[in-house]
Amino acid sequence: MAIAAPNQISSSFPTARCAVCDRYVLTYLSFDGAAESRNCVHCDSVVGADLRWINASELEAEGYQFGAPTASPGGGCGSGCGTCSVRKN
């Protein structure tokens, strides 16, 4: 059975400005009782209510990778930043 080529994904992703990370980040919805808030996926801080819903190509332009991860030539976590393999501790 042949594997079909991936289709263009038309999903939207919620992003907002995170003051702690000082950039636009993906957000997730959290609940505290009946109250809901949007939080940064990186630092868990509550972010502003001004959400931007962006598509996959815009998400990549913000620095996120969409789809399967690329092969990393070095060790470490695979993010490609290069710091994991040079850390001493």
FENSULVEN-V984551 format. One record per backbone hydrogen bond with DSSP energy under -0.5 kcal/mol. NH is the residue of the N-H (numbers start at 1). CO is the residue of the C=O. E is the energy in kcal/mol with one decimal. If there is no record, write none. Layout:
# FENSULVEN-V984551
NH,CO,E + NH,CO,E
This chain:
# FENSULVEN-V984551
13,54,-2.7 + 15,52,-2.7 + 16,25,-1.8 + 18,23,-2.7 + 19,17,-0.6 + 22,18,-1.6 + 23,18,-1.1 + 25,16,-2.7 + 27,14,-2.0 + 28,39,-2.1 + 30,37,-3.0 + 32,35,-3.1 + 35,32,-1.7 + 37,30,-2.4 + 39,28,-2.8 + 40,45,-2.5 + 41,26,-2.0 + 44,40,-1.6 + 47,38,-2.5 + 48,17,-0.9 + 51,49,-1.8 + 52,15,-3.2 + 54,13,-2.3 + 54,52,-0.7 + 59,55,-2.3 + 60,56,-2.0 + 61,57,-1.5 + 62,58,-1.1 + 63,60,-1.6 + 64,59,-1.8 + 78,75,-0.6 + 86,83,-0.7 + 87,83,-0.9 + 87,84,-0.5
